[in-house]
Amino acid sequence: MRALGAQVAAVAGRLCMPAPVAVACTGGVFAELDALRRPLMAGAGHTALDLRVPQVSALLGALLLAMHVVGTRVPDAAVAAWSLSDKP
């Protein structure tokens, strides 16, 4: 988990993401997020992480992040509409 935290910090730094970096934890391994929180945070070093339950699927989350990185503002109404048909 420390290595995963370091990878998250590296990607966040490369994308110039402001802290705290929102991280949506998906998959069975994150069922025990409380137990994994400390090693993830330690691996991230000085990068503050905001671990949370995903609100959209990984696919839609990746799309929204990519659009943000290139400077495309996605209206809240569009995200809401996409989210209705999306399953995290």
N, C-alpha and C positions, 0 to 999 in steps of 0.2 A: 504494500500500500504506500510505503514511503516513495517508491519509484514512481507510482502513479501520480502522487502529489507533485513530485518534481516535474513530471511531464506536463501536468496541467499548468504549473507555474511557467514553464518554458514556452508553451503555446500562448498563454495569456501575455507574456512579455513580448513575444514576437508580433502579436496582433495589437499591442499597445492598449490592452483592455484596462479600464480603470478598476481600482480595488474598491470594495471586495469583488472578486471574480465569482459570478454565479455559476455553480456547478450542479447540474441535475444528475443525480445518481440513479442509474437504471441497472436492472439485472439482479439476479438472485443473490449475488455476493453483497449487495447493498441492503439486503433485508435487515442486517444488523448494523445499520449506519452508525449508531452510537458507539459501537465497539471499534469502528473503522475511522471515526472522526479524528482521533489523536494522531495516528500514523499518517493520514492524508495531510493534515495540517503541518505536521513536522516535515514531511517531504516537500511541501510547498515553500518552506523557508520563510522569506519575508513577504511572500505574496499572500495577502489575505483572501481566504476562500469563504464563500457563502454556500454551504451545502444545502440543497433543497430537493424536494420531491418534484419530478418533472411535471410540467403543465401541458406539454405537447409531446409528440413522438420525437425520437432522435432525428428523424428525417426532417421534420418541420423545424426543429430547433437548429439544425445545421444550416438550413436555408435562411432562417432569420438572422443567424450570426453572420453568414456570408454577406447578406444584403447590408447589414449594419457596417461590416468592415469596409465595404466599397462605398459607403456613404448614402445608401438608399434608405430613406425613411419609410417605414411600413406603417400605414395608418392603423390605429388601434382597432377600427372596425374590420379591417381586413384580417388582422390576427385573430380577432374574435370569430369571424366567419370561418376561417381556416381551421381554427381549433374545434369548432363544432363537429366538423367532419373528420377530425384527426383523433387517433387513439394513442395515448402515451404508452 
